[in-house]
Amino acid sequence: MAGTPEHARLGAALPVVVPLLGILAVLLAPTGLLAALGAVGSGDFQWSGAHLLFHGVDPYHVQLTGPGGRIILEQNPNYLPGLYVVLLPLGALPFAVARCAWAALNVLMCLASAVWLGRAVGLRGWGLAGLPALLACSAPFVMALYTGQQTSLVLFSSVLAYRSRSQVTQGLTLALAVTKYSFSPLALLLLARRRWWALVVLALVSLASVGVLSAWTRRNPVTVALEPLRVGRGMHRGATDAMSLSGMLLDAPRSPATYVVGLGTALLLFAVSRRVLALGDWVDALACASLISLMVFPHVIYDLCLLLPVLASALRLRGRGQAVVLVVVGYFWFNSVLGGFPLGPYSLGGVATNLLLLGAALASLVHAVHAPEGTDAQAPVARLQEPSAP
């Protein structure tokens, strides 16, 4: 992160700023960690589904026919089968033990993701320490820890996928990321770069997980494949996305029209970001794919941990584009300091505002990455590359 007066001034400030962030992280992160281990903590940790599967029971069928106490807290199994197959070792443990292990894994996955992203954008020393400290101070991270959500797993597996050159690794890790299928636009990288073998691996792993759950529970594989969508149909609306906004405008959440809007928005944003996804370095590509995911399908506040690659990408910008992205990330991560979302995160005005802010961040990143090196929009680093061999 060298070469400009702005970066020199930032470098001089880091030895003061980062320890302050570290103190905040030490104060705030344990809040989520301790809450996760409290009476109602880890309420969205998918232990119930993995525990039922461990005992040969289809968790989707239990949810759809009446949990009867077998699904605790709010651990509704509305994710793809691969997640429950991966969580089987935790499902074999008592809940009190499993949630401690899961909370520790979440912290480690976020730390590793922040370090990888920081190194990729040239951060070293205090600057590298500052990125995980910022994430640890953020409201989405604290909330993800408290709820036990698998946002950290999505972040970690998508970072692994995007930084890898192996199509097999990309397919395996993205198959894990998109078990939370609202993040399926993360797979757009494979389409943009024509990584067909990676797409085949992703599809095969997803089908294999359906087969494992079907065989283990002796349920019809077609039924198993469709059940997550049936469970998810009754889930909450999002705070940042076109589907939720259209559902509120039509007064028909999760109607077929909202899926048409979501698909159309995804195609439009893919067209806008295609050059970055195809030719940009992995941090820029992941930043764009994360923003597309957040803008298309329903997400809640803890999912905004996926703004970490957006923040990392913005650290290499300068001028107005950098300012826009940093303000947007700061708004979503730290608005609780200012009293929270002014219009409420799930109101019509709040969702529209959030969607526009994420759109401004995406536009700023795409414009800056396309800008010639050394201009006011871009720091002097190579942002677009020749396409690599498949």
BAZAGU-468680 format. One record per residue (C-alpha): residue number from 1; residue in one letter; z negated, y, x negated. Coordinates in Angstrom, 2 decimals, padded with zeros to 5 digits, m for minus. Layout:
DOGU   pos   code        up     north      east
DOGU   NUM      a         Z         Y         X
...
END
This chain:
DOGU   pos   code        up     north      east
DOGU     1      m    000.00    000.00    000.00
DOGU     2      a    001.09    002.41   m002.67
DOGU     3      g    003.72    005.01   m003.30
DOGU     4      t    002.90    007.92   m000.94
DOGU     5      p    000.31    010.71   m000.95
DOGU     6      e   m000.95    009.47    002.42
DOGU     7      h   m001.63    006.04    000.97
DOGU     8      a   m003.35    007.58   m002.06
DOGU     9      r   m005.72    009.55    000.20
DOGU    10      l   m006.36    006.46    002.30
DOGU    11      g   m007.11    004.42   m000.80
DOGU    12      a   m009.66    006.99   m001.93
DOGU    13      a   m011.41    006.85    001.46
DOGU    14      l   m011.55    003.05    001.73
DOGU    15      p   m014.68    002.52   m000.43
DOGU    16      v   m016.56    004.70    002.07
DOGU    17      v   m014.90    003.61    005.32
DOGU    18      v   m014.90   m000.17    004.81
DOGU    19      p   m018.68   m000.53    004.20
DOGU    20      l   m019.25    001.45    007.40
DOGU    21      l   m016.92   m000.89    009.25
DOGU    22      g   m018.77   m003.82    007.70
DOGU    23      i   m022.08   m002.50    009.03
DOGU    24      l   m020.55   m002.11    012.49
DOGU    25      a   m019.11   m005.62    012.29
DOGU    26      v   m022.53   m007.03    011.32
DOGU    27      l   m024.06   m005.23    014.31
DOGU    28      l   m021.37   m005.97    016.90
DOGU    29      a   m019.90   m009.40    016.09
DOGU    30      p   m023.26   m011.20    016.47
DOGU    31      t   m023.45   m009.70    019.97
DOGU    32      g   m020.51   m011.84    021.04
DOGU    33      l   m021.72   m014.80    019.00
DOGU    34      l   m025.22   m014.77    020.49
DOGU    35      a   m023.83   m014.21    023.98
DOGU    36      a   m021.53   m017.21    023.49
DOGU    37      l   m024.60   m019.36    022.90
DOGU    38      g   m026.52   m017.91    025.88
DOGU    39      a   m026.99   m019.36    029.34
DOGU    40      v   m023.58   m018.29    030.65
DOGU    41      g   m021.85   m017.93    027.28
DOGU    42      s   m018.68   m019.81    026.37
DOGU    43      g   m017.84   m019.79    030.07
DOGU    44      d   m014.11   m020.08    029.39
DOGU    45      f   m014.34   m022.50    026.44
DOGU    46      q   m012.20   m025.45    027.56
DOGU    47      w   m014.86   m028.04    026.80
DOGU    48      s   m014.97   m029.37    030.36
DOGU    49      g   m011.30   m030.33    030.33
DOGU    50      a   m011.56   m031.97    026.91
DOGU    51      h   m014.78   m033.76    027.94
DOGU    52      l   m013.18   m035.15    031.09
DOGU    53      l   m010.11   m036.25    029.14
DOGU    54      f   m012.35   m037.96    026.55
DOGU    55      h   m013.73   m040.05    029.42
DOGU    56      g   m010.24   m040.86    030.74
DOGU    57      v   m010.27   m038.37    033.63
DOGU    58      d   m007.42   m035.95    034.40
DOGU    59      p   m009.05   m032.47    034.30
DOGU    60      y   m006.24   m030.87    036.32
DOGU    61      h   m006.67   m033.37    039.14
DOGU    62      v   m010.42   m032.72    039.18
DOGU    63      q   m009.85   m028.96    039.43
DOGU    64      l   m007.24   m029.28    042.18
DOGU    65      t   m009.21   m031.74    044.31
DOGU    66      g   m012.66   m030.17    043.88
DOGU    67      p   m014.59   m030.04    040.61
DOGU    68      g   m017.85   m031.27    042.12
DOGU    69      g   m019.83   m029.94    039.18
DOGU    70      r   m017.73   m031.76    036.59
DOGU    71      i   m016.15   m028.49    035.42
DOGU    72      i   m018.95   m026.18    034.34
DOGU    73      l   m019.13   m022.37    034.31
DOGU    74      e   m015.56   m020.99    034.59
DOGU    75      q   m013.82   m023.57    032.41
DOGU    76      n   m010.85   m023.98    034.74
DOGU    77      p   m008.23   m026.20    033.02
DOGU    78      n   m005.16   m024.00    033.44
DOGU    79      y   m003.61   m024.58    030.00
DOGU    80      l   m001.05   m027.07    028.73
DOGU    81      p   m002.13   m030.64    027.92
DOGU    82      g   m001.81   m030.16    024.15
DOGU    83      l   m004.92   m027.96    024.13
DOGU    84      y   m007.11   m030.69    025.60
DOGU    85      v   m005.70   m033.29    023.22
DOGU    86      v   m006.54   m031.03    020.25
DOGU    87      l   m010.03   m030.31    021.63
DOGU    88      l   m010.85   m034.01    022.16
DOGU    89      p   m013.27   m034.13    019.17
DOGU    90      l   m015.24   m031.23    020.69
DOGU    91      g   m015.04   m032.85    024.11
DOGU    92      a   m016.83   m035.86    022.67
DOGU    93      l   m019.82   m033.68    021.75
DOGU    94      p   m022.54   m032.32    024.04
DOGU    95      f   m021.65   m028.85    025.31
DOGU    96      a   m024.52   m027.16    023.44
DOGU    97      v   m023.26   m028.55    020.12
DOGU    98      a   m019.56   m028.12    020.88
DOGU    99      r   m019.81   m024.42    021.71
DOGU   100      c   m021.64   m023.70    018.44
DOGU   101      a   m018.86   m025.42    016.51
DOGU   102      w   m016.20   m023.62    018.57
DOGU   103      a   m017.77   m020.19    017.99
DOGU   104      a   m017.87   m020.83    014.23
DOGU   105      l   m014.25   m021.99    014.26
DOGU   106      n   m013.21   m018.85    016.16
DOGU   107      v   m014.78   m016.61    013.52
DOGU   108      l   m013.13   m018.56    010.68
DOGU   109      m   m009.70   m018.56    012.36
DOGU   110      c   m009.81   m014.79    012.94
DOGU   111      l   m010.99   m014.16    009.37
DOGU   112      a   m008.20   m016.30    007.91
DOGU   113      s   m005.58   m014.64    010.14
DOGU   114      a   m006.73   m011.14    009.11
DOGU   115      v   m006.70   m012.03    005.41
DOGU   116      w   m003.21   m013.53    005.59
DOGU   117      l   m001.86   m010.53    007.48
DOGU   118      g   m003.59   m008.09    005.14
DOGU   119      r   m002.18   m009.74    002.02
DOGU   120      a    001.29   m009.84    003.57
DOGU   121      v    001.32   m006.05    004.03
DOGU   122      g    000.01   m005.38    000.53
DOGU   123      l   m003.69   m004.80    001.19
DOGU   124      r   m006.07   m005.60   m001.63
DOGU   125      g   m009.74   m004.97   m002.34
DOGU   126      w   m011.41   m002.63    000.13
DOGU   127      g   m008.27   m002.39    002.24
DOGU   128      l   m008.11   m006.15    002.66
DOGU   129      a   m011.79   m006.24    003.65
DOGU   130      g   m011.19   m003.49    006.21
DOGU   131      l   m008.76   m005.46    008.39
DOGU   132      p   m011.13   m008.29    009.41
DOGU   133      a   m013.95   m005.73    009.70
DOGU   134      l   m011.90   m003.72    012.21
DOGU   135      l   m011.14   m006.84    014.23
DOGU   136      a   m014.80   m007.91    014.20
DOGU   137      c   m015.80   m004.48    015.59
DOGU   138      s   m013.27   m004.60    018.41
DOGU   139      a   m014.09   m005.24    022.07
DOGU   140      p   m011.44   m008.02    022.44
DOGU   141      f   m012.93   m010.01    019.55
DOGU   142      v   m016.51   m009.69    020.84
DOGU   143      m   m015.36   m010.67    024.34
DOGU   144      a   m013.34   m013.63    023.02
DOGU   145      l   m016.42   m014.91    021.20
DOGU   146      y   m018.59   m014.42    024.27
DOGU   147      t   m016.23   m016.21    026.67
DOGU   148      g   m015.19   m018.94    024.24
DOGU   149      q   m011.54   m018.19    024.91
DOGU   150      q   m008.93   m019.75    022.62
DOGU   151      t   m007.31   m016.41    021.70
DOGU   152      s   m008.41   m016.97    018.10
DOGU   153      l   m006.58   m020.30    018.10
DOGU   154      v   m003.41   m018.62    019.41
DOGU   155      l   m003.67   m015.93    016.72
DOGU   156      f   m004.34   m018.41    013.93
DOGU   157      s   m001.58   m020.87    014.87
DOGU   158      s    001.00   m018.09    015.40
DOGU   159      v    000.19   m016.58    011.98
DOGU   160      l    000.62   m020.04    010.43
DOGU   161      a    003.94   m020.47    012.24
DOGU   162      y    005.43   m017.10    011.36
DOGU   163      r    004.47   m017.16    007.68
DOGU   164      s    005.86   m020.68    007.21
DOGU   165      r    009.41   m021.46    006.10
DOGU   166      s    009.20   m025.07    007.28
DOGU   167      q    010.76   m025.70    010.66
DOGU   168      v    008.46   m028.67    011.23
DOGU   169      t    005.37   m026.52    010.56
DOGU   170      q    006.72   m023.77    012.80
DOGU   171      g    007.35   m026.20    015.64
DOGU   172      l    003.93   m027.85    015.33
DOGU   173      t    001.92   m024.64    015.12
DOGU   174      l    003.84   m022.81    017.85
DOGU   175      a    003.38   m025.84    020.12
DOGU   176      l   m000.35   m025.27    019.66
DOGU   177      a   m000.07   m021.50    020.22
DOGU   178      v    001.88   m021.82    023.47
DOGU   179      t   m000.60   m024.25    025.03
DOGU   180      k   m001.78   m020.91    026.39
DOGU   181      y    001.62   m020.52    027.97
DOGU   182      s    001.26   m016.80    028.69
DOGU   183      f    001.99   m016.51    024.96
DOGU   184      s    005.24   m018.47    025.20
DOGU   185      p    007.27   m015.40    023.98
DOGU   186      l    005.81   m016.17    020.54
DOGU   187      a    008.54   m018.84    020.38
DOGU   188      l    011.25   m016.14    020.58
DOGU   189      l    011.30   m016.13    016.78
DOGU   190      l    012.90   m019.57    016.85
DOGU   191      l    015.66   m018.39    019.19
DOGU   192      a    016.32   m015.19    017.26
DOGU   193      r    016.55   m017.03    013.92
DOGU   194      r    018.28   m020.10    015.35
DOGU   195      r    015.55   m022.43    014.16
DOGU   196      w    016.79   m025.23    016.35
DOGU   197      w    014.87   m028.02    014.63
DOGU   198      a    011.64   m026.08    015.07
DOGU   199      l    012.41   m025.77    018.80
DOGU   200      v    013.02   m029.52    018.96
DOGU   201      v    009.65   m030.18    017.25
DOGU   202      l    007.90   m027.77    019.63
DOGU   203      a    009.44   m029.51    022.65
DOGU   204      l    008.66   m033.01    021.33
DOGU   205      v    005.03   m032.14    020.56
DOGU   206      s    004.60   m030.60    024.02
DOGU   207      l    006.12   m033.67    025.69
DOGU   208      a    004.04   m036.00    023.53
DOGU   209      s    000.84   m034.24    024.64
DOGU   210      v    001.86   m034.77    028.27
DOGU   211      g    002.45   m038.42    027.44
DOGU   212      v   m000.95   m038.78    025.77
DOGU   213      l   m002.82   m037.23    028.70
DOGU   214      s   m000.78   m039.27    031.17
DOGU   215      a   m001.39   m042.57    029.37
DOGU   216      w   m005.08   m041.86    028.74
DOGU   217      t   m005.77   m040.97    032.37
DOGU   218      r   m003.16   m043.33    033.90
DOGU   219      r   m001.53   m040.50    035.80
DOGU   220      n    002.17   m039.86    036.48
DOGU   221      p    003.61   m037.83    033.56
DOGU   222      v    005.64   m035.57    035.87
DOGU   223      t    002.49   m034.80    037.85
DOGU   224      v    000.59   m034.08    034.62
DOGU   225      a    003.34   m031.75    033.41
DOGU   226      l    003.27   m029.69    036.63
DOGU   227      e   m000.49   m029.62    037.24
DOGU   228      p   m001.31   m026.77    034.79
DOGU   229      l    001.07   m024.49    036.69
DOGU   230      r   m000.56   m025.44    040.00
DOGU   231      v   m004.02   m024.70    038.61
DOGU   232      g   m002.83   m021.45    037.02
DOGU   233      r   m001.33   m020.20    040.27
DOGU   234      g   m004.76   m019.21    041.52
DOGU   235      m   m005.95   m017.51    038.36
DOGU   236      h   m006.72   m013.80    037.92
DOGU   237      r   m004.17   m011.05    037.39
DOGU   238      g   m003.68   m009.41    034.03
DOGU   239      a   m004.39   m005.98    032.62
DOGU   240      t   m001.28   m005.16    030.57
DOGU   241      d    001.80   m006.89    031.96
DOGU   242      a    004.86   m006.50    034.15
DOGU   243      m    004.10   m009.57    036.26
DOGU   244      s    000.68   m008.27    037.31
DOGU   245      l    002.05   m004.79    037.96
DOGU   246      s    004.87   m006.10    040.15
DOGU   247      g    002.43   m008.36    042.01
DOGU   248      m    000.27   m005.35    042.87
DOGU   249      l    003.25   m003.24    043.90
DOGU   250      l    004.55   m006.03    046.15
DOGU   251      d    001.05   m007.00    047.27
DOGU   252      a    002.03   m010.57    046.43
DOGU   253      p    000.49   m011.72    043.14
DOGU   254      r    002.19   m014.74    041.57
DOGU   255      s    005.01   m014.69    044.12
DOGU   256      p    008.49   m015.84    042.97
DOGU   257      a    009.48   m012.18    042.67
DOGU   258      t    006.82   m011.58    040.01
DOGU   259      y    008.25   m014.42    037.90
DOGU   260      v    011.72   m012.89    038.22
DOGU   261      v    010.29   m009.57    037.03
DOGU   262      g    008.53   m011.32    034.15
DOGU   263      l    011.67   m013.13    033.06
DOGU   264      g    013.77   m009.97    033.32
DOGU   265      t    011.21   m008.00    031.30
DOGU   266      a    011.12   m010.73    028.64
DOGU   267      l    014.92   m010.71    028.31
DOGU   268      l    015.01   m006.91    028.10
DOGU   269      l    012.29   m006.74    025.44
DOGU   270      f    013.90   m009.60    023.51
DOGU   271      a    017.18   m007.67    023.44
DOGU   272      v    015.38   m004.53    022.23
DOGU   273      s    013.47   m006.40    019.51
DOGU   274      r    016.06   m009.01    018.60
DOGU   275      r    017.02   m007.53    015.24
DOGU   276      v    013.40   m007.36    014.11
DOGU   277      l    012.75   m010.90    015.33
DOGU   278      a    015.87   m012.16    013.57
DOGU   279      l    015.77   m010.17    010.32
DOGU   280      g    012.35   m008.56    010.01
DOGU   281      d    009.66   m009.98    007.76
DOGU   282      w    007.17   m012.29    009.43
DOGU   283      v    004.51   m009.67    010.10
DOGU   284      d    006.92   m007.33    011.91
DOGU   285      a    008.41   m010.24    013.87
DOGU   286      l    004.97   m011.48    014.93
DOGU   287      a    003.92   m007.94    015.90
DOGU   288      c    006.94   m007.61    018.21
DOGU   289      a    006.52   m011.09    019.71
DOGU   290      s    002.82   m010.44    020.37
DOGU   291      l    003.60   m007.18    022.16
DOGU   292      i    006.30   m008.86    024.25
DOGU   293      s    003.82   m011.58    025.26
DOGU   294      l    001.18   m009.04    026.26
DOGU   295      m    003.71   m007.00    028.25
DOGU   296      v    005.34   m009.85    030.17
DOGU   297      f    002.72   m012.41    031.30
DOGU   298      p   m000.82   m011.88    032.65
DOGU   299      h   m003.42   m011.27    029.94
DOGU   300      v   m006.95   m009.98    029.94
DOGU   301      i   m008.90   m007.93    027.41
DOGU   302      y   m009.81   m010.71    024.98
DOGU   303      d   m006.11   m011.50    024.52
DOGU   304      l   m005.70   m008.11    022.85
DOGU   305      c   m006.91   m009.73    019.62
DOGU   306      l   m003.16   m010.39    019.27
DOGU   307      l   m002.77   m006.70    018.44
DOGU   308      l   m003.98   m007.61    014.92
DOGU   309      p   m000.43   m008.24    013.61
DOGU   310      v    000.65   m005.00    015.32
DOGU   311      l   m002.03   m003.13    013.39
DOGU   312      a   m001.05   m004.84    010.13
DOGU   313      s    002.62   m003.96    010.65
DOGU   314      a    001.74   m000.35    011.42
DOGU   315      l   m000.12    000.04    008.12
DOGU   316      r    003.26    000.06    006.37
DOGU   317      l    004.64    002.83    008.58
DOGU   318      r    004.09    006.54    008.23
DOGU   319      g    004.53    009.65    010.31
DOGU   320      r    004.72    009.72    014.09
DOGU   321      g    005.48    006.02    014.52
DOGU   322      q    002.39    004.96    012.63
DOGU   323      a    000.24    007.43    014.56
DOGU   324      v    001.48    006.10    017.92
DOGU   325      v    000.77    002.47    017.05
DOGU   326      l   m002.65    003.20    015.56
DOGU   327      v   m003.66    005.23    018.62
DOGU   328      v   m002.53    002.43    020.95
DOGU   329      v   m004.41   m000.27    019.01
DOGU   330      g   m007.48    001.96    018.78
DOGU   331      y   m007.36    002.63    022.53
DOGU   332      f   m007.34   m001.05    023.42
DOGU   333      w   m009.86   m002.14    020.80
DOGU   334      f   m012.38    000.70    020.89
DOGU   335      n   m012.04    002.54    024.22
DOGU   336      s   m015.47    001.20    025.22
DOGU   337      v   m016.90    003.83    022.83
DOGU   338      l   m015.31    006.47    025.11
DOGU   339      g   m016.54    004.86    028.32
DOGU   340      g   m013.89    002.18    028.84
DOGU   341      f   m010.47    002.28    030.52
DOGU   342      p   m010.27    005.59    032.47
DOGU   343      l   m008.40    004.04    035.42
DOGU   344      g   m009.97    000.59    035.18
DOGU   345      p   m008.13   m002.16    033.29
DOGU   346      y   m007.06   m004.13    036.39
DOGU   347      s   m006.19   m001.31    038.79
DOGU   348      l   m002.59   m000.37    039.58
DOGU   349      g   m002.83    002.82    037.51
DOGU   350      g   m004.68    001.04    034.72
DOGU   351      v   m002.13   m001.78    034.38
DOGU   352      a    000.78    000.71    034.50
DOGU   353      t   m000.87    002.85    031.80
DOGU   354      n   m001.62   m000.16    029.60
DOGU   355      l    001.94   m001.44    029.95
DOGU   356      l    003.39    001.96    029.00
DOGU   357      l    001.11    002.19    025.95
DOGU   358      l    002.14   m001.24    024.70
DOGU   359      g    005.78   m000.27    025.31
DOGU   360      a    005.30    002.86    023.20
DOGU   361      a    003.86    000.73    020.38
DOGU   362      l    006.79   m001.70    020.55
DOGU   363      a    009.35    001.13    020.57
DOGU   364      s    007.66    002.78    017.59
DOGU   365      l    007.66   m000.46    015.58
DOGU   366      v    011.27   m001.32    016.38
DOGU   367      h    012.44    002.22    015.54
DOGU   368      a    010.47    002.32    012.29
DOGU   369      v    011.64   m001.08    011.08
DOGU   370      h    015.24   m000.08    011.77
DOGU   371      a    014.81    003.26    009.97
DOGU   372      p    016.22    003.63    006.45
DOGU   373      e    013.67    003.04    003.70
DOGU   374      g    011.90    006.14    002.49
DOGU   375      t    012.44    008.15    005.68
DOGU   376      d    009.64    009.78    007.63
DOGU   377      a    009.43    006.70    009.86
DOGU   378      q    008.99    004.06    007.22
DOGU   379      a    007.05    003.54    004.03
DOGU   380      p    009.14    002.43    001.05
DOGU   381      v    009.01   m001.34    001.59
DOGU   382      a    011.75   m003.79    002.49
DOGU   383      r    011.45   m004.42    006.25
DOGU   384      l    014.76   m006.08    007.12
DOGU   385      q    016.00   m009.13    005.29
DOGU   386      e    019.10   m011.22    005.14
DOGU   387      p    018.92   m014.17    007.54
DOGU   388      s    017.52   m017.26    005.83
DOGU   389      a    019.17   m020.65    006.01
DOGU   390      p    018.01   m022.74    008.96
END
